Amino acid sequence: MLALAQLVSVTSVLALLLSGFLEPERKRMRLGMFLRNSGPASRREIMKGCAEAADKMGLDDLWVVDHIAIPPDDAEGSGGRYVDPLATLAFAAGFTNSIRLGISVLVAPYRAALPTAKWLASIQELSDGRLCSGFGVGWMPAEFKALGIDRRKRGAITDETLSVILRCFSEEEMELNGQRFLFKPRPKRPKILIGGGAASSLPRIVKYGDGWMPTNLNPKALEAPAAELKAAMSAAAKPEPEIIPLSTLPLDDLGAGVECLMAYADAGATGIDHPGRYRDVEEFCYNVERLLEIKIRAGY
């Protein structure tokens, strides 16, 4: 009788599996949100409270943005107030323990390559390996003008910057401008994600990056370039890329949020960078709670 009962039990489980009642475990999706380093929410006490809360609540990623010289007529609600993204992440590293700290994205032409590499290495060291750096070519003409940088050369400057950064994290001794030097500390290189449109970004991602941070792409529009990127990375014998689109999930409708997150996952995304709007720590925590509830309901 016992053997018969065991056989029935095994048969029942197999039947459930074959019927699709027991779904296979879904792949992991990272969920992140902006830590506002611009505008009124970029005050020290708010940023500190938000970062600490996100870390304790179990959010996967915190992202900061990059601007240096915003013109008065294009302040995007920031009032021109932007705390430097690298300084912000160094600040956040001091009172968080597990959350990944990311830049979405650092505008490569705005900064000299070697000091940027030093910043990244220092944050990676102080955060115990929790840094992830997105890089982009930039777009705002007025900002390039204020910095005295030829916007037409932004792609070439970005490639050179990325090349120097990769060398800094891989070579025992560096040489630039005919001078050899040591680059220390030299922790494990943080992941590098490349922002921008698919067609222009794909070769740069394959050559220099570990993944892609697209903007303004819905799941349907993401599917083809995501598949193309994965195939290109595989052909180059590189690991499967992270694909983290910047996208606002509908937090006030959890059902719609679940559908949106699952659609992005099916399209090839490995995570979402949710911008989010908040005025204080309480509103930030509400956003994080809704994001985490969507993630749980979606099975990630």
GUMAR-260559 format. One line per 4 residues: their letters; for each residue z, x, y of N, C-alpha, C. Coordinates in steps of 0.001 Angstrom, whole numbers. Layout:
<atoms>
A) Z,X,Y,Z,X,Y,Z,X,Y  ...
</atoms>
This chain:
<atoms>
MLAL) 0,820,-1215,0,0,0,0,855,1267  789,1961,1240,850,2853,2396,-501,3501,2657  -1153,3947,1566,-2464,4581,1708,-3474,3595,2274  -3396,2344,1821,-4308,1312,2320,-4078,1054,3806
AQLV) -2811,1010,4203,-2484,789,5618,-2997,1926,6482  -2850,3160,5984,-3344,4322,6733,-4857,4263,6873  -5539,3847,5801,-6997,3746,5832,-7439,2706,6845  -6742,1563,6858,-7065,507,7823,-6864,1002,9243
SVTS) -5766,1764,9467,-5474,2293,10799,-6571,3232,11265  -6974,4160,10402,-8033,5113,10753,-9336,4387,11015  -9649,3404,10164,-10887,2642,10329,-10893,1885,11652  -9745,1343,12033,-9651,597,13293,-9895,1495,14493
VLAL) -9313,2699,14466,-9505,3641,15567,-10966,4041,15675  -11594,4317,14516,-13012,4690,14530,-13864,3557,15080  -13526,2333,14708,-14283,1185,15205,-14170,1058,16715  -12960,1287,17237,-12764,1224,18684,-13577,2288,19397
LLSG) -13601,3486,18803,-14373,4567,19418,-15850,4234,19423  -16348,3719,18283,-17768,3409,18178,-18164,2262,19088  -17247,1360,19325,-17554,210,20183,-17502,545,21656  -17009,1754,21969,-16898,2135,23369,-15628,1658,24020
FLEP) -14716,1063,23212,-13461,576,23784,-12617,1723,24322  -12611,2847,23593,-11912,4031,24064,-12923,4945,24733  -12920,4998,26031,-13880,5813,26756,-13474,7278,26707  -14447,8202,26692,-14104,9617,26744,-13454,9959,28078
ERKR) -12632,10979,28064,-11945,11388,29288,-12957,11823,30344  -12764,11347,31550,-13689,11688,32617,-13457,13119,33093  -14521,13727,33621,-14369,15061,34180,-13478,14985,35412  -12901,16114,35760,-11977,16139,36892,-12749,16063,38206
MRLG) -12233,15299,39136,-12772,15237,40492,-11675,15664,41460  -11987,16635,42319,-11034,17065,43337,-11122,16109,44530  -9966,15771,45064,-9937,14970,46283,-9221,15753,47370  -9886,15860,48495,-9311,16570,49627,-9454,15770,50900
MFLR) -8740,16192,51917,-8769,15496,53202,-8647,16511,54325  -9196,16155,55465,-9071,17012,56640,-7608,17140,57066  -7192,18360,57312,-5990,18623,58096,-6498,18809,59515  -6250,17844,60367,-6871,17832,61690,-6395,19005,62550
NSGP) -7267,19998,62677,-6965,21125,63569,-7684,20960,64904  -8006,19713,65219,-8624,19392,66506,-8007,18116,67050  -8090,17952,68363,-7602,16739,68996,-6087,16610,68987  -5577,15409,69288,-4129,15203,69432,-3326,15493,68168
ASRR) -3942,15313,66984,-3210,15523,65729,-3069,16992,65364  -3594,17882,66202,-3533,19315,65883,-2300,19999,66462  -1318,19212,66872,-64,19806,67321,694,20395,66131  1457,21417,66397,2114,22177,65336,2926,21292,64394
EIMK) 3763,20422,64955,4666,19645,64111,3917,18651,63239  2793,18121,63748,2003,17183,62947,1280,17925,61830  642,19039,62147,-64,19792,61109,894,20263,60023  2052,20734,60415,3036,21201,59435,3495,20050,58540
GCAE) 3825,18911,59148,4271,17764,58367,3204,17255,57415  1963,17216,57874,864,16735,57032,610,17684,55862  585,18977,56132,332,19951,55070,1432,19916,54017  2671,19857,54459,3793,19791,53512,3714,18524,52667
AADK) 3403,17399,53302,3331,16131,52579,2200,16145,51560  1025,16620,51953,-111,16660,51032,190,17527,49822  856,18638,50054,1218,19548,48970,2173,18867,47992  3179,18190,48506,4177,17533,47654,3606,16311,46946
MGLD) 2651,15614,47581,2101,14391,47002,1065,14664,45921  553,15883,45863,-381,16231,44801,-1847,16145,45165  -2167,16117,46461,-3566,16172,46873,-4151,17514,46453  -5426,17519,46084,-6039,18750,45585,-6341,19753,46691
DLWV) -6937,19275,47794,-7440,20186,48820,-7075,19709,50222  -6875,20664,51120,-6812,20416,52561,-7951,21180,53211  -8683,20523,54108,-9830,21152,54754,-9643,21174,56269  -10059,22271,56884,-10077,22379,58340,-11506,22640,58791
VDHI) -11766,22403,60075,-13119,22536,60613,-13167,23666,61638  -14374,23985,62075,-14570,25155,62930,-15407,24827,64154  -14812,24996,65320,-15536,25017,66593,-14817,26002,67501  -15561,26630,68385,-14976,27617,69297,-15142,27216,70752
AIPP) -16315,26684,71103,-16612,26428,72516,-17305,25079,72665  -16520,24015,72671,-17061,22661,72779,-17349,22328,74242  -18574,21901,74565,-18866,21518,75953,-18183,20205,76319  -17904,19981,77598,-17163,18781,78028,-17834,17468,77651
DDAE) -19168,17458,77566,-19871,16211,77278,-20097,15984,75785  -19505,16814,74932,-19692,16669,73486,-18385,16980,72764  -17295,16411,73247,-15969,16787,72744,-15573,16062,71468  -16370,15090,71009,-16150,14417,69727,-14734,13854,69591
GSGG) -14152,13407,70674,-12797,12869,70612,-11708,13910,70540  -12097,15180,70559,-11102,16252,70438,-10501,16641,71776  -11175,16264,72863,-10751,16737,74173,-10965,18228,74334  -11799,18797,73461,-12055,20239,73499,-10973,21064,72828
RYVD) -9975,20404,72248,-8858,21114,71619,-9197,21419,70156  -9354,22682,69833,-9588,23124,68453,-8708,24328,68164  -7796,24184,67218,-7008,25323,66759,-7868,26094,65757  -7888,27410,65871,-8743,28221,65007,-8488,27896,63532
PLAT) -9557,27685,62739,-9358,27288,61340,-8680,28352,60488  -8991,29613,60728,-8377,30674,59936,-6889,30792,60250  -6547,30703,61536,-5135,30722,61916,-4402,29508,61352  -5071,28358,61340,-4452,27144,60808,-4123,27290,59329
LAFA) -5053,27855,58554,-4800,28003,57121,-3745,29064,56841  -3723,30121,57643,-2652,31115,57491,-1298,30465,57772  -1268,29606,58779,-60,28852,59121,357,27951,57961  -606,27199,57405,-305,26256,56323,90,26959,55032
AGFT) -425,28160,54825,-98,28892,53595,1387,29187,53495  2056,29279,54643,3456,29665,54656,4418,28599,54167  3993,27327,54143,4931,26277,53718,4296,25306,52724  3238,25740,52035,2681,24985,50917,2697,25885,49689
NSIR) 2607,25257,48515,2744,26027,47280,1583,25897,46307  947,24732,46262,-53,24519,45219,-1386,24000,45727  -1422,23333,46856,-2651,22728,47344,-3658,23797,47745  -4944,23535,47458,-5982,24481,47871,-6254,24320,49360
LGIS) -6461,25432,50030,-6675,25463,51475,-8123,25849,51740  -8874,24954,52398,-10298,25190,52544,-10803,25042,53964  -11959,25646,54218,-12629,25570,55519,-13933,24814,55333  -14140,23777,56117,-15291,22904,55948,-16027,22704,57283
VLVA) -16830,23643,57656,-17106,24968,57133,-16909,25977,58263  -16794,27257,57906,-16727,28323,58896,-18149,28647,59351  -18375,28635,60653,-19724,28905,61173,-19927,30417,61201  -20682,30918,60246,-20802,32362,60039,-21320,33124,61256
PYRA) -22325,32621,61991,-22833,33410,63119,-21834,33607,64258  -20770,32817,64296,-19817,32916,65399,-18882,34112,65284  -18821,34746,64109,-17800,35766,63869,-18392,37021,63254  -17851,38158,63649,-18262,39420,63035,-17858,39421,61567
ALPT) -18711,40006,60735,-18527,39909,59288,-17250,40576,58794  -16989,41805,59234,-15847,42546,58689,-14504,41918,59075  -14258,41583,60349,-13000,40888,60662,-12850,39557,59925  -13967,38862,59699,-13899,37607,58943,-13463,37867,57512
AKWL) -14025,38903,56900,-13615,39267,55540,-12132,39617,55493  -11651,40314,56519,-10228,40668,56575,-9354,39416,56678  -9767,38471,57502,-9039,37209,57607,-8981,36512,56245  -10119,36403,55578,-10168,35706,54293,-9285,36394,53262
ASIQ) -9356,37714,53204,-8533,38455,52246,-7049,38266,52539  -6697,38263,53805,-5288,38116,54181,-4756,36731,53818  -5545,35687,54110,-5113,34329,53754,-5053,34165,52241  -6032,34725,51541,-6027,34653,50078,-4786,35335,49502
ELSD) -4424,36462,50079,-3239,37194,49636,-1964,36393,49921  -1833,35878,51131,-608,35193,51539,-457,33811,50900  -1572,33205,50513,-1517,31879,49881,-1465,31969,48363  -1431,33175,47834,-1418,33392,46383,-2666,32810,45726
GRLC) -3823,33096,46349,-5101,32745,45738,-5544,31314,45911  -5108,30638,46973,-5424,29208,47138,-6512,28930,48176  -7201,29959,48627,-8209,29772,49673,-9564,29420,49072  -10287,28546,49757,-11685,28244,49439,-12423,28172,50768
SGFG) -13440,29001,50933,-14104,29073,52236,-15521,28522,52183  -15730,27436,52926,-17085,26974,53145,-17712,27752,54291  -19017,27969,54213,-19750,28664,55275,-20979,27854,55659  -21270,27830,56958,-22464,27169,57442,-23133,27977,58530
VGWM) -24348,27578,58879,-25116,28312,59883,-24832,27815,61296  -24177,26643,61431,-23918,26086,62755,-25075,25240,63246  -24800,24450,64286,-25845,23551,64766,-25818,23335,66279  -24660,23423,66924,-24532,22999,68316,-25142,24012,69285
PAEF) -26262,23684,69942,-26913,24640,70847,-25996,25157,71951  -25195,24266,72554,-24322,24686,73654,-23302,25720,73192  -22838,25592,71972,-21842,26529,71456,-22466,27907,71230  -23663,27939,70678,-24366,29216,70521,-24599,29871,71881
KALG) -24968,29049,72870,-25219,29585,74211,-23957,30190,74800  -22827,29483,74663,-21563,29980,75211,-21144,31298,74566  -21482,31463,73293,-21106,32671,72562,-22141,33787,72693  -23263,33481,73356,-24286,34504,73548,-25003,34887,72273
IDRR) -25182,33923,71367,-25810,34181,70070,-27153,33460,70015  -28162,34154,69547,-29494,33577,69412,-29490,32591,68244  -29576,31319,68556,-29501,30281,67521,-30637,30403,66515  -31760,30967,66931,-32901,31100,66030,-32631,32089,64898
KRGA) -31636,32948,65086,-31325,33966,64075,-30126,33587,63209  -29682,32345,63314,-28436,31956,62644,-28518,32082,61124  -29664,31801,60539,-29793,31932,59092,-29661,33371,58640  -30348,34270,59321,-30287,35689,58971,-28883,36254,59184
ITDE) -28238,35842,60280,-26869,36315,60542,-25926,35828,59449  -26084,34588,59042,-25236,34032,57984,-25396,34805,56688  -26634,35105,56313,-26875,35859,55079,-26244,37243,55143  -26354,37905,56272,-25766,39239,56419,-24239,39164,56348
TLSV) -23665,38159,56992,-22209,37987,56940,-21732,37770,55515  -22399,36896,54787,-22012,36625,53403,-22165,37862,52530  -23214,38625,52770,-23420,39856,52001,-22270,40834,52209  -21853,41006,53452,-20744,41924,53753,-19451,41427,53112
ILRC) -19192,40136,53202,-17964,39583,52626,-17925,39792,51114  -19032,39539,50434,-19068,39749,48987,-18818,41211,48638  -19383,42106,49411,-19164,43530,49160,-17701,43910,49370  -17092,43368,50403,-15687,43692,50679,-14782,43343,49505
FSEE) -15100,42262,48819,-14252,41829,47715,-14646,42449,46377  -15716,43226,46346,-16175,43761,45060,-16221,45281,44989  -16217,45973,46124,-16382,47424,46120,-15058,48130,46394  -14819,49208,45644,-13595,49999,45832,-13555,50620,47227
EMEL) -14706,51111,47663,-14839,51646,49019,-16026,50981,49688  -15865,50651,50947,-16930,50019,51707,-17610,51026,52622  -18857,50746,52960,-19555,51536,53969,-20336,50596,54868  -20055,50673,56149,-20790,49922,57154,-21072,50836,58335
NGQR) -22266,50728,58867,-22644,51515,60048,-22411,53009,59847  -22627,53457,58612,-22493,54878,58318,-21073,55367,58142  -20114,54457,58104,-18705,54846,57961,-18119,54248,56687  -17498,55086,55874,-16815,54621,54674,-15361,54271,55013
FLFK) -14845,53256,54332,-13461,52848,54597,-12937,52048,53411  -11617,51894,53370,-10954,51091,52348,-10755,49673,52872  -10931,48705,51993,-10714,47298,52357,-9549,46773,51517  -8369,46748,52115,-7165,46289,51413,-6297,45476,52371
PRPK) -5611,44438,51841,-5571,44021,50440,-6912,43439,49990  -7158,43568,48701,-8414,43054,48140,-8077,42150,46956  -7577,40941,47241,-7252,40002,46160,-8528,39453,45533  -8365,38611,44554,-9520,37944,43966,-10265,37179,45056
RPKI) -11585,37319,45058,-12379,36680,46110,-12215,35168,46068  -11991,34551,47242,-11958,33087,47272,-13336,32519,46979  -13368,31309,46472,-14649,30653,46258,-15356,30461,47588  -16674,30613,47545,-17508,30435,48730,-18434,29244,48495
LIGG) -18293,28230,49332,-19153,27058,49278,-20051,27060,50506  -21296,26703,50309,-22279,26738,51393,-22557,25318,51870  -22455,25110,53178,-22760,23811,53747,-24227,23713,54139  -24674,22480,54374,-26042,22299,54851,-26877,21429,53941
GAAS) -28137,21219,54350,-29068,20428,53567,-29509,21144,52308  -29924,20377,51325,-30226,20938,50007,-31353,21966,50041  -32467,21617,50672,-33638,22486,50620,-33368,23858,51230  -32697,23884,52376,-32445,25155,53048,-31274,25910,52445
SLPR) -30335,25201,51841,-29114,25837,51356,-29223,26377,49944  -30095,25825,49121,-30096,26168,47700,-30255,27659,47436  -31244,28342,48014,-31351,29783,47742,-30113,30557,48188  -29519,30162,49306,-28318,30846,49807,-27128,30608,48863
IVKY) -27020,29403,48341,-25933,29109,47400,-26069,29966,46153  -27258,30011,45593,-27477,30765,44355,-27204,32251,44568  -27584,32782,45714,-27432,34218,45964,-26005,34604,46325  -25354,33789,47143,-24056,34199,47694,-22880,33302,47296
GDGW) -23144,32084,46879,-22068,31105,46807,-21638,30687,45414  -20608,29854,45422,-20063,29261,44203,-20237,27745,44202  -20826,27210,45258,-20996,25772,45317,-21543,25318,46649  -21551,24006,46825,-22260,23378,47949,-21373,22316,48584
MPTN) -21401,22258,49917,-20705,21218,50674,-21725,20445,51510  -22377,19445,50927,-23372,18674,51680,-22715,17648,52590  -23434,17260,53614,-22970,16210,54521,-24023,15119,54607  -23559,13910,54890,-24446,12762,55129,-25356,12451,53946
LNPK) -24841,12630,52731,-25602,12270,51537,-24812,11238,50741  -25417,10064,50530,-24785,9090,49651,-25027,9501,48197  -24383,8847,47234,-24542,9278,45844,-25992,9325,45371  -26783,8338,45746,-28174,8317,45305,-28941,9519,45845
ALEA) -28706,9855,47119,-29397,10993,47731,-28883,12322,47197  -27668,12344,46678,-27084,13587,46169,-27608,13958,44789  -27985,12981,44009,-28250,13198,42584,-29311,14263,42317  -30468,14160,42944,-31553,15105,42662,-31226,16531,43103
PAAE) -30780,16758,44354,-30458,18135,44738,-29285,18717,43951  -28337,17879,43535,-27227,18383,42721,-27734,18886,41379  -28627,18128,40764,-29207,18554,39485,-30033,19820,39660  -30779,19897,40764,-31589,21089,41036,-30707,22318,41219
LKAA) -29605,22155,41941,-28695,23279,42156,-28065,23730,40847  -27619,22798,40032,-27000,23166,38759,-27985,23925,37876  -29239,23485,37865,-30253,24179,37073,-30504,25582,37611  -30543,25719,38938,-30787,27031,39547,-29624,27988,39289
MSAA) -28407,27492,39366,-27241,28338,39094,-27219,28764,37634  -27571,27865,36741,-27621,28201,35319,-28688,29255,35049  -29855,29106,35686,-30935,30079,35505,-30547,31453,36021  -29671,31493,37024,-29197,32761,37582,-27962,33289,36845
AKPE) -27610,32634,35736,-26451,33028,34921,-25153,32983,35725  -25054,31992,36615,-23835,31800,37397,-23108,30554,36900  -21790,30487,37093,-21033,29314,36639,-21526,28034,37308  -21224,26912,36668,-21599,25622,37247,-20970,25483,38627
PEII) -21739,25057,39609,-21237,25056,40991,-20280,23913,41276  -19384,24157,42214,-18646,23053,42814,-19583,22349,43787  -19548,21036,43787,-20338,20241,44727,-19383,19241,45366  -19041,19495,46622,-18025,18695,47306,-18616,18117,48589
PLST) -19180,16910,48514,-19743,16300,49722,-18668,15850,50704  -19012,15942,51970,-18183,15365,53029,-18513,13881,53094  -17556,13043,52726,-17834,11608,52662,-16552,10820,52878  -16652,9746,53640,-15508,8885,53910,-15413,7806,52840
LPLD) -14359,7839,52046,-14142,6798,51049,-13515,5572,51719  -13864,4361,51267,-13297,3141,51860,-11859,2923,51381  -10903,3427,52121,-9510,3392,51680,-8893,2002,51751  -9413,1126,52591,-8833,-211,52730,-9296,-1166,51632
DLGA) -10249,-730,50812,-10724,-1526,49677,-10717,-608,48466  -9629,-648,47704,-9478,293,46599,-10581,139,45558  -11002,-1097,45305,-12076,-1307,44340,-13365,-629,44772  -13703,-800,46048,-14901,-146,46575,-14739,1367,46574
GVEC) -13519,1840,46845,-13263,3272,46819,-13461,3863,45442  -12997,3148,44420,-13182,3600,43037,-14665,3661,42695  -15406,2617,43055,-16843,2591,42778,-17556,3743,43472  -17175,4016,44716,-17807,5090,45476,-17508,6451,44848
LMAY) -16258,6677,44486,-15888,7954,43879,-16607,8162,42554  -16674,7126,41726,-17349,7233,40436,-18847,7456,40615  -19424,6834,41637,-20851,7031,41897,-21139,8473,42287  -20273,9063,43105,-20455,10469,43464,-20306,11367,42236
ADAG) -19335,11067,41380,-19159,11866,40168,-20392,11774,39276  -20922,10573,39105,-22117,10390,38281,-23325,11104,38878  -23334,11258,40202,-24445,11939,40875,-24334,13458,40801  -23195,13959,40325,-23046,15405,40172,-21979,16047,41015
ATGI) -21291,15266,41850,-20225,15839,42672,-19041,16232,41798  -18337,17266,42226,-17110,17679,41534,-15871,17382,42379  -16082,16821,43554,-14973,16479,44429,-15485,15795,45677  -14564,15384,46529,-14890,14734,47801,-14017,15340,48892
DHPG) -14637,15618,50025,-13917,16036,51233,-13890,14825,52159  -12753,14122,52185,-12609,12894,52969,-12099,13244,54368  -12870,12953,55428,-12430,13342,56778,-11104,12702,57182  -11036,11381,57131,-9791,10691,57470,-9455,10763,58948
RYRD) -8893,9688,59452,-8416,9637,60836,-6943,9265,60830  -6164,9967,61600,-4744,9656,61679,-4196,10194,62989  -3105,9575,63447,-2459,10005,64679,-1170,10769,64430  -588,10545,63252,700,11174,62969,844,11383,61467
VEEF) 1974,11923,61050,2203,12236,59640,2233,10967,58798  2791,9896,59327,2877,8642,58573,1493,8113,58220  586,8098,59185,-775,7629,58913,-1497,8575,57964  -1258,9863,58102,-1847,10833,57178,-1400,10530,55748
CYNV) -109,10306,55559,423,10043,54219,-147,8751,53635  -379,7746,54480,-1008,6513,54007,-2391,6823,53439  -3173,7627,54157,-4499,8004,53676,-4419,8734,52342  -3486,9665,52229,-3353,10433,50990,-2954,9522,49833
ERLL) -2024,8601,50080,-1610,7659,49037,-2799,6852,48532  -3635,6378,49433,-4802,5583,49038,-5810,6439,48277  -6029,7665,48729,-6938,8562,48010,-6460,8803,46583  -5184,9073,46428,-4643,9354,45100,-4679,8114,44212
EIKI) -4480,6933,44799,-4572,5698,44020,-6005,5473,43538  -6973,5749,44397,-8382,5643,44001,-8681,6607,42863  -8181,7814,42963,-8415,8817,41919,-7830,8368,40584  -6620,7828,40616,-5972,7362,39386,-6745,6198,38780
RAGY) -7116,5226,39613,-7842,4056,39100,-9205,4429,38543  -9811,5461,39105,-11123,5902,38619,-11015,6732,37344  -9808,7112,36982,-9614,7860,35741,-9794,9345,35862  -9609,9875,37069,-9771,11308,37277,-8426,12000,37437
</atoms>
